[in-house]
Structures are given as C-alpha cells and as structure tokens.
C-alpha cells in the first residue's frame, strides 16, 4: 500500500473524527424531535447534499476528458444498500441508547468498536499487526479514563450502546469490503438515502413526526446532515480505500476525544486530570499505530543491510 496515500487517508479519518466529535451537540436535538425522525431527516439532507458533488465531479471529468474507471453498478448499489442498512441500525441504537445512559458512558461504549473491529477481522482473515493490538489496548484504557467518570454499571442504555458499537464495527468492515471497488461518493449517497428510507419507515411506525418541531431544529439537523453525515461518512468511505479497517477504527475513535475538547473550548467544560490522561493515552495510541510500521520497517531494512 502506498505510504503517501495511506497517510492522506489517515488524515482524512482524523478530520472525520473531528467533525463527528463536534456533532455530539447537534445530536442532542434527536431526543427532542424523535430518534428515527432525526435520523431520517439528517440522512435525507446528507443524500441531497451529495448530489451536486456527484454532478460536479462528473462535469469536471467530462470537461477534462478524463477517463472514468469502470464501475460495477450492481456492486455499487449493493454496497450502498448494505452500508445504509448497517448505518441505520447503528445510528438508531446510538440515538435511542443515549437517552438512557450518560454521554460519557455512551461515548466509551460506542468507541469499543476499536476492539470489536480487529476481533471480527480475525474471522474475515484480516491480518492485524502486534503494534496495532497494543494501540487498541492503550486506546481502550484511554477511552475508559476519558469517558467513564462514575461508577460503572450496566443498564438498558448501555446494552443499546454496546449493540451500536457492534453495528458500527460491521459498518466499518462493510465499507472496507466495498470501497476499493466503487465510487465512494456515489456509494455514500446511496447509503444515506437507504438509511433515510429505513428511518422514515420506523419514524411513522414508532413516532409522530411534527413539521414545526423539525423546522425548529433546522440548525442541528443541517450540521448533522451536511457535515456529520454528508461530509464525515463520505470521507470515511473514501479514506478507507487505502487504510486498514482496524487502523481506521482507531483514528475514528478520536471522535470522543474531540467531543470532550470541543466541550472544553466551546462550552467551558473543564477537564479533570483523569480525563487529560485519557486524552494523552488515546493520542499516544494513534501515534503508535502511525509510527510503528515505519519503525519496524527501518529495523528490518537495517538488519537486511547488516547481512
């Protein structure tokens, strides 16, 4: 795998984590207008927002007479539907579960996908280097110190968030399977319309959507739809073309760190020493997973030179 492409992809995933971290404020609006209603509208907005992006890239390619790589339409549609279904289930568990537990515990349990992804990857014959496993362990400890500040107990909300973590893990692996073979922006667009449709069905079955309430929450919906969903999940699909899914999950776990830092900077929420240590550990895990391959490669090259 090209190191420059991998580095660029990893930086895109860090940007994705930043967008998602700040979006925690917007997601609270989901508890006011209904979880399924919020997800249905934000996903629809995300899908609509990507249509002009697709048109722009198509027009640009036509203007430059740039040849397009062949697209497998069946795989594109299948990938978009599978990603959208996984996203619908994961985001539904998350939006509902956050109403039954604390934000800190929700953030930590959701971030358990950094452990679940490599474990599931074993069954899919994905190779995970020792350095990555060490990074996962360090990040998990850091996430615990960062997010869990009260006595640890398991309730209904925690179980829902755990289900959410498994579903987001599946989402990451589904993207890893389809993204190298299809156009990332198109697959993301299909993903959002699929998620929106499924959320809308659940919305009419379990909630009573109210247009004035939806319009009153236009700002958080717009942020969650355009930035958190449209930009964030599209960047995830594009970036995962050139990076390992376990590394991707580690980088995206920075979402919780950015959420805490955003609360500190924007809302004046102070960080305790325990939380600061948690942030440092997560950042250390991210640095380790980025630097370890180069360190091991350098030692290997040096050993070969000595021979």
TORKOL-4160 file (C-alpha; in steps of 0.2 Angstrom, whole numbers, padded with zeros to 4 digits, m for minus):
307
<pt num="1" X="0000" Y="0000" Z="0000"/>
<pt num="2" X="0007" Y="0017" Z="m0005"/>
<pt num="3" X="0013" Y="0026" Z="0011"/>
<pt num="4" X="0008" Y="0044" Z="0004"/>
<pt num="5" X="m0010" Y="0038" Z="0000"/>
<pt num="6" X="m0011" Y="0029" Z="0017"/>
<pt num="7" X="m0005" Y="0045" Z="0026"/>
<pt num="8" X="m0018" Y="0056" Z="0017"/>
<pt num="9" X="m0032" Y="0043" Z="0020"/>
<pt num="10" X="m0027" Y="0043" Z="0039"/>
<pt num="11" X="m0028" Y="0062" Z="0040"/>
<pt num="12" X="m0045" Y="0062" Z="0031"/>
<pt num="13" X="m0051" Y="0050" Z="0045"/>
<pt num="14" X="m0044" Y="0062" Z="0059"/>
<pt num="15" X="m0054" Y="0076" Z="0050"/>
<pt num="16" X="m0069" Y="0064" Z="0050"/>
<pt num="17" X="m0067" Y="0061" Z="0069"/>
<pt num="18" X="m0066" Y="0080" Z="0072"/>
<pt num="19" X="m0082" Y="0083" Z="0063"/>
<pt num="20" X="m0091" Y="0069" Z="0072"/>
<pt num="21" X="m0084" Y="0074" Z="0089"/>
<pt num="22" X="m0091" Y="0092" Z="0087"/>
<pt num="23" X="m0108" Y="0085" Z="0081"/>
<pt num="24" X="m0112" Y="0077" Z="0098"/>
<pt num="25" X="m0120" Y="0094" Z="0102"/>
<pt num="26" X="m0131" Y="0093" Z="0086"/>
<pt num="27" X="m0136" Y="0075" Z="0090"/>
<pt num="28" X="m0145" Y="0080" Z="0106"/>
<pt num="29" X="m0158" Y="0088" Z="0095"/>
<pt num="30" X="m0163" Y="0070" Z="0091"/>
<pt num="31" X="m0170" Y="0067" Z="0108"/>
<pt num="32" X="m0182" Y="0082" Z="0106"/>
<pt num="33" X="m0190" Y="0078" Z="0089"/>
<pt num="34" X="m0188" Y="0059" Z="0090"/>
<pt num="35" X="m0173" Y="0047" Z="0086"/>
<pt num="36" X="m0180" Y="0040" Z="0070"/>
<pt num="37" X="m0186" Y="0057" Z="0064"/>
<pt num="38" X="m0169" Y="0065" Z="0067"/>
<pt num="39" X="m0160" Y="0051" Z="0058"/>
<pt num="40" X="m0172" Y="0051" Z="0043"/>
<pt num="41" X="m0171" Y="0070" Z="0040"/>
<pt num="42" X="m0152" Y="0071" Z="0043"/>
<pt num="43" X="m0149" Y="0056" Z="0031"/>
<pt num="44" X="m0160" Y="0063" Z="0018"/>
<pt num="45" X="m0151" Y="0080" Z="0019"/>
<pt num="46" X="m0135" Y="0071" Z="0018"/>
<pt num="47" X="m0140" Y="0062" Z="0002"/>
<pt num="48" X="m0147" Y="0078" Z="m0006"/>
<pt num="49" X="m0131" Y="0087" Z="m0002"/>
<pt num="50" X="m0120" Y="0074" Z="m0011"/>
<pt num="51" X="m0130" Y="0075" Z="m0027"/>
<pt num="52" X="m0122" Y="0092" Z="m0033"/>
<pt num="53" X="m0105" Y="0084" Z="m0028"/>
<pt num="54" X="m0108" Y="0070" Z="m0039"/>
<pt num="55" X="m0113" Y="0081" Z="m0053"/>
<pt num="56" X="m0098" Y="0092" Z="m0051"/>
<pt num="57" X="m0086" Y="0078" Z="m0052"/>
<pt num="58" X="m0095" Y="0071" Z="m0067"/>
<pt num="59" X="m0094" Y="0088" Z="m0076"/>
<pt num="60" X="m0076" Y="0090" Z="m0071"/>
<pt num="61" X="m0071" Y="0073" Z="m0079"/>
<pt num="62" X="m0081" Y="0077" Z="m0095"/>
<pt num="63" X="m0073" Y="0094" Z="m0096"/>
<pt num="64" X="m0055" Y="0087" Z="m0094"/>
<pt num="65" X="m0060" Y="0072" Z="m0105"/>
<pt num="66" X="m0053" Y="0061" Z="m0090"/>
<pt num="67" X="m0057" Y="0043" Z="m0092"/>
<pt num="68" X="m0068" Y="0036" Z="m0078"/>
<pt num="69" X="m0063" Y="0019" Z="m0070"/>
<pt num="70" X="m0076" Y="0006" Z="m0074"/>
<pt num="71" X="m0090" Y="0004" Z="m0062"/>
<pt num="72" X="m0099" Y="m0011" Z="m0056"/>
<pt num="73" X="m0116" Y="m0004" Z="m0054"/>
<pt num="74" X="m0123" Y="m0020" Z="m0045"/>
<pt num="75" X="m0109" Y="m0019" Z="m0033"/>
<pt num="76" X="m0111" Y="0000" Z="m0031"/>
<pt num="77" X="m0129" Y="m0002" Z="m0027"/>
<pt num="78" X="m0127" Y="m0017" Z="m0016"/>
<pt num="79" X="m0113" Y="m0008" Z="m0006"/>
<pt num="80" X="m0123" Y="0007" Z="m0004"/>
<pt num="81" X="m0138" Y="m0003" Z="0002"/>
<pt num="82" X="m0128" Y="m0013" Z="0014"/>
<pt num="83" X="m0119" Y="0002" Z="0021"/>
<pt num="84" X="m0135" Y="0011" Z="0023"/>
<pt num="85" X="m0143" Y="m0003" Z="0032"/>
<pt num="86" X="m0129" Y="m0005" Z="0044"/>
<pt num="87" X="m0129" Y="0014" Z="0047"/>
<pt num="88" X="m0147" Y="0014" Z="0050"/>
<pt num="89" X="m0146" Y="0000" Z="0063"/>
<pt num="90" X="m0131" Y="0008" Z="0072"/>
<pt num="91" X="m0137" Y="0026" Z="0072"/>
<pt num="92" X="m0154" Y="0020" Z="0078"/>
<pt num="93" X="m0146" Y="0011" Z="0093"/>
<pt num="94" X="m0135" Y="0026" Z="0097"/>
<pt num="95" X="m0149" Y="0039" Z="0096"/>
<pt num="96" X="m0161" Y="0029" Z="0107"/>
<pt num="97" X="m0147" Y="0022" Z="0119"/>
<pt num="98" X="m0140" Y="0040" Z="0123"/>
<pt num="99" X="m0157" Y="0044" Z="0131"/>
<pt num="100" X="m0155" Y="0030" Z="0144"/>
<pt num="101" X="m0137" Y="0032" Z="0149"/>
<pt num="102" X="m0124" Y="0046" Z="0152"/>
<pt num="103" X="m0115" Y="0054" Z="0137"/>
<pt num="104" X="m0098" Y="0049" Z="0144"/>
<pt num="105" X="m0103" Y="0030" Z="0145"/>
<pt num="106" X="m0111" Y="0031" Z="0128"/>
<pt num="107" X="m0095" Y="0038" Z="0121"/>
<pt num="108" X="m0085" Y="0025" Z="0129"/>
<pt num="109" X="m0096" Y="0010" Z="0124"/>
<pt num="110" X="m0098" Y="0016" Z="0106"/>
<pt num="111" X="m0079" Y="0018" Z="0105"/>
<pt num="112" X="m0077" Y="m0001" Z="0109"/>
<pt num="113" X="m0078" Y="m0004" Z="0090"/>
<pt num="114" X="m0059" Y="m0001" Z="0091"/>
<pt num="115" X="m0058" Y="m0018" Z="0100"/>
<pt num="116" X="m0073" Y="m0026" Z="0090"/>
<pt num="117" X="m0066" Y="m0022" Z="0073"/>
<pt num="118" X="m0050" Y="m0032" Z="0074"/>
<pt num="119" X="m0058" Y="m0046" Z="0083"/>
<pt num="120" X="m0071" Y="m0048" Z="0069"/>
<pt num="121" X="m0057" Y="m0045" Z="0057"/>
<pt num="122" X="m0049" Y="m0061" Z="0063"/>
<pt num="123" X="m0064" Y="m0071" Z="0057"/>
<pt num="124" X="m0063" Y="m0062" Z="0040"/>
<pt num="125" X="m0044" Y="m0067" Z="0039"/>
<pt num="126" X="m0038" Y="m0049" Z="0041"/>
<pt num="127" X="m0021" Y="m0048" Z="0047"/>
<pt num="128" X="m0018" Y="m0036" Z="0062"/>
<pt num="129" X="0000" Y="m0032" Z="0067"/>
<pt num="130" X="0005" Y="m0033" Z="0086"/>
<pt num="131" X="0008" Y="m0015" Z="0086"/>
<pt num="132" X="m0010" Y="m0011" Z="0081"/>
<pt num="133" X="m0016" Y="m0023" Z="0095"/>
<pt num="134" X="m0006" Y="m0014" Z="0108"/>
<pt num="135" X="m0013" Y="0003" Z="0101"/>
<pt num="136" X="m0030" Y="m0004" Z="0103"/>
<pt num="137" X="m0027" Y="m0009" Z="0121"/>
<pt num="138" X="m0019" Y="0008" Z="0125"/>
<pt num="139" X="m0034" Y="0017" Z="0117"/>
<pt num="140" X="m0047" Y="0007" Z="0126"/>
<pt num="141" X="m0039" Y="0012" Z="0143"/>
<pt num="142" X="m0038" Y="0030" Z="0137"/>
<pt num="143" X="m0056" Y="0030" Z="0132"/>
<pt num="144" X="m0061" Y="0022" Z="0149"/>
<pt num="145" X="m0052" Y="0036" Z="0158"/>
<pt num="146" X="m0059" Y="0049" Z="0147"/>
<pt num="147" X="m0077" Y="0044" Z="0147"/>
<pt num="148" X="m0081" Y="0034" Z="0162"/>
<pt num="149" X="m0081" Y="0046" Z="0177"/>
<pt num="150" X="m0094" Y="0037" Z="0188"/>
<pt num="151" X="m0096" Y="0020" Z="0195"/>
<pt num="152" X="m0098" Y="0008" Z="0181"/>
<pt num="153" X="m0115" Y="m0001" Z="0179"/>
<pt num="154" X="m0124" Y="m0009" Z="0165"/>
<pt num="155" X="m0141" Y="m0003" Z="0161"/>
<pt num="156" X="m0153" Y="m0004" Z="0146"/>
<pt num="157" X="m0145" Y="0011" Z="0138"/>
<pt num="158" X="m0128" Y="0003" Z="0140"/>
<pt num="159" X="m0134" Y="m0013" Z="0131"/>
<pt num="160" X="m0141" Y="m0002" Z="0117"/>
<pt num="161" X="m0124" Y="0007" Z="0115"/>
<pt num="162" X="m0115" Y="m0010" Z="0115"/>
<pt num="163" X="m0126" Y="m0015" Z="0101"/>
<pt num="164" X="m0122" Y="0001" Z="0092"/>
<pt num="165" X="m0104" Y="m0002" Z="0094"/>
<pt num="166" X="m0106" Y="m0019" Z="0086"/>
<pt num="167" X="m0116" Y="m0012" Z="0072"/>
<pt num="168" X="m0103" Y="0002" Z="0068"/>
<pt num="169" X="m0090" Y="m0011" Z="0068"/>
<pt num="170" X="m0100" Y="m0020" Z="0055"/>
<pt num="171" X="m0102" Y="m0004" Z="0045"/>
<pt num="172" X="m0083" Y="m0001" Z="0045"/>
<pt num="173" X="m0080" Y="m0019" Z="0039"/>
<pt num="174" X="m0094" Y="m0017" Z="0025"/>
<pt num="175" X="m0085" Y="m0001" Z="0019"/>
<pt num="176" X="m0069" Y="m0010" Z="0019"/>
<pt num="177" X="m0076" Y="m0023" Z="0008"/>
<pt num="178" X="m0085" Y="m0012" Z="m0005"/>
<pt num="179" X="m0075" Y="0004" Z="m0005"/>
<pt num="180" X="m0060" Y="m0001" Z="m0015"/>
<pt num="181" X="m0071" Y="m0007" Z="m0030"/>
<pt num="182" X="m0084" Y="0008" Z="m0032"/>
<pt num="183" X="m0085" Y="0027" Z="m0032"/>
<pt num="184" X="m0085" Y="0032" Z="m0014"/>
<pt num="185" X="m0096" Y="0047" Z="m0016"/>
<pt num="186" X="m0110" Y="0038" Z="m0026"/>
<pt num="187" X="m0110" Y="0024" Z="m0013"/>
<pt num="188" X="m0111" Y="0036" Z="0001"/>
<pt num="189" X="m0126" Y="0045" Z="m0007"/>
<pt num="190" X="m0135" Y="0028" Z="m0009"/>
<pt num="191" X="m0130" Y="0024" Z="0009"/>
<pt num="192" X="m0139" Y="0040" Z="0015"/>
<pt num="193" X="m0155" Y="0038" Z="0005"/>
<pt num="194" X="m0156" Y="0020" Z="0011"/>
<pt num="195" X="m0153" Y="0025" Z="0029"/>
<pt num="196" X="m0166" Y="0039" Z="0027"/>
<pt num="197" X="m0179" Y="0027" Z="0020"/>
<pt num="198" X="m0177" Y="0014" Z="0033"/>
<pt num="199" X="m0178" Y="0028" Z="0047"/>
<pt num="200" X="m0193" Y="0035" Z="0039"/>
<pt num="201" X="m0202" Y="0019" Z="0040"/>
<pt num="202" X="m0198" Y="0017" Z="0058"/>
<pt num="203" X="m0202" Y="0035" Z="0061"/>
<pt num="204" X="m0220" Y="0033" Z="0055"/>
<pt num="205" X="m0222" Y="0016" Z="0065"/>
<pt num="206" X="m0215" Y="0022" Z="0082"/>
<pt num="207" X="m0215" Y="0041" Z="0082"/>
<pt num="208" X="m0227" Y="0055" Z="0077"/>
<pt num="209" X="m0216" Y="0067" Z="0067"/>
<pt num="210" X="m0221" Y="0085" Z="0068"/>
<pt num="211" X="m0216" Y="0098" Z="0055"/>
<pt num="212" X="m0214" Y="0113" Z="0066"/>
<pt num="213" X="m0203" Y="0103" Z="0078"/>
<pt num="214" X="m0192" Y="0098" Z="0064"/>
<pt num="215" X="m0191" Y="0115" Z="0057"/>
<pt num="216" X="m0186" Y="0122" Z="0074"/>
<pt num="217" X="m0171" Y="0110" Z="0074"/>
<pt num="218" X="m0165" Y="0115" Z="0057"/>
<pt num="219" X="m0148" Y="0121" Z="0063"/>
<pt num="220" X="m0143" Y="0104" Z="0072"/>
<pt num="221" X="m0151" Y="0094" Z="0058"/>
<pt num="222" X="m0141" Y="0104" Z="0045"/>
<pt num="223" X="m0125" Y="0101" Z="0054"/>
<pt num="224" X="m0128" Y="0083" Z="0057"/>
<pt num="225" X="m0134" Y="0081" Z="0039"/>
<pt num="226" X="m0122" Y="0090" Z="0029"/>
<pt num="227" X="m0106" Y="0089" Z="0039"/>
<pt num="228" X="m0108" Y="0075" Z="0051"/>
<pt num="229" X="m0116" Y="0063" Z="0038"/>
<pt num="230" X="m0113" Y="0070" Z="0021"/>
<pt num="231" X="m0095" Y="0075" Z="0023"/>
<pt num="232" X="m0090" Y="0064" Z="0038"/>
<pt num="233" X="m0096" Y="0047" Z="0031"/>
<pt num="234" X="m0091" Y="0051" Z="0013"/>
<pt num="235" X="m0073" Y="0055" Z="0019"/>
<pt num="236" X="m0074" Y="0038" Z="0029"/>
<pt num="237" X="m0078" Y="0029" Z="0013"/>
<pt num="238" X="m0065" Y="0037" Z="0003"/>
<pt num="239" X="m0051" Y="0036" Z="0016"/>
<pt num="240" X="m0054" Y="0018" Z="0019"/>
<pt num="241" X="m0049" Y="0013" Z="0002"/>
<pt num="242" X="m0031" Y="0015" Z="0007"/>
<pt num="243" X="m0030" Y="0010" Z="0025"/>
<pt num="244" X="m0033" Y="m0005" Z="0037"/>
<pt num="245" X="m0050" Y="m0006" Z="0045"/>
<pt num="246" X="m0043" Y="m0008" Z="0062"/>
<pt num="247" X="m0032" Y="0007" Z="0060"/>
<pt num="248" X="m0047" Y="0017" Z="0053"/>
<pt num="249" X="m0057" Y="0012" Z="0069"/>
<pt num="250" X="m0043" Y="0019" Z="0080"/>
<pt num="251" X="m0042" Y="0035" Z="0070"/>
<pt num="252" X="m0061" Y="0037" Z="0071"/>
<pt num="253" X="m0061" Y="0034" Z="0089"/>
<pt num="254" X="m0053" Y="0051" Z="0091"/>
<pt num="255" X="m0071" Y="0057" Z="0089"/>
<pt num="256" X="m0074" Y="0055" Z="0108"/>
<pt num="257" X="m0058" Y="0065" Z="0112"/>
<pt num="258" X="m0063" Y="0079" Z="0100"/>
<pt num="259" X="m0080" Y="0079" Z="0108"/>
<pt num="260" X="m0073" Y="0082" Z="0126"/>
<pt num="261" X="m0061" Y="0095" Z="0119"/>
<pt num="262" X="m0075" Y="0104" Z="0110"/>
<pt num="263" X="m0085" Y="0104" Z="0126"/>
<pt num="264" X="m0069" Y="0111" Z="0135"/>
<pt num="265" X="m0066" Y="0125" Z="0122"/>
<pt num="266" X="m0084" Y="0129" Z="0116"/>
<pt num="267" X="m0094" Y="0126" Z="0132"/>
<pt num="268" X="m0081" Y="0129" Z="0146"/>
<pt num="269" X="m0082" Y="0111" Z="0152"/>
<pt num="270" X="m0066" Y="0109" Z="0162"/>
<pt num="271" X="m0056" Y="0093" Z="0160"/>
<pt num="272" X="m0050" Y="0083" Z="0176"/>
<pt num="273" X="m0033" Y="0076" Z="0177"/>
<pt num="274" X="m0040" Y="0058" Z="0174"/>
<pt num="275" X="m0048" Y="0065" Z="0158"/>
<pt num="276" X="m0032" Y="0073" Z="0152"/>
<pt num="277" X="m0023" Y="0057" Z="0155"/>
<pt num="278" X="m0036" Y="0048" Z="0144"/>
<pt num="279" X="m0034" Y="0060" Z="0130"/>
<pt num="280" X="m0015" Y="0058" Z="0131"/>
<pt num="281" X="m0017" Y="0039" Z="0130"/>
<pt num="282" X="m0028" Y="0039" Z="0115"/>
<pt num="283" X="m0017" Y="0051" Z="0106"/>
<pt num="284" X="m0002" Y="0040" Z="0111"/>
<pt num="285" X="m0011" Y="0025" Z="0103"/>
<pt num="286" X="m0014" Y="0035" Z="0087"/>
<pt num="287" X="0004" Y="0040" Z="0086"/>
<pt num="288" X="0010" Y="0022" Z="0089"/>
<pt num="289" X="m0001" Y="0014" Z="0076"/>
<pt num="290" X="0006" Y="0028" Z="0063"/>
<pt num="291" X="0024" Y="0027" Z="0068"/>
<pt num="292" X="0026" Y="0008" Z="0072"/>
<pt num="293" X="0026" Y="0002" Z="0054"/>
<pt num="294" X="0040" Y="0014" Z="0049"/>
<pt num="295" X="0050" Y="0009" Z="0065"/>
<pt num="296" X="0048" Y="m0009" Z="0061"/>
<pt num="297" X="0052" Y="m0006" Z="0043"/>
<pt num="298" X="0068" Y="0003" Z="0047"/>
<pt num="299" X="0074" Y="m0010" Z="0059"/>
<pt num="300" X="0071" Y="m0023" Z="0045"/>
<pt num="301" X="0080" Y="m0013" Z="0032"/>
<pt num="302" X="0095" Y="m0011" Z="0044"/>
<pt num="303" X="0095" Y="m0030" Z="0048"/>
<pt num="304" X="0095" Y="m0034" Z="0030"/>
<pt num="305" X="0109" Y="m0021" Z="0027"/>
<pt num="306" X="0120" Y="m0029" Z="0040"/>
<pt num="307" X="0118" Y="m0046" Z="0032"/>
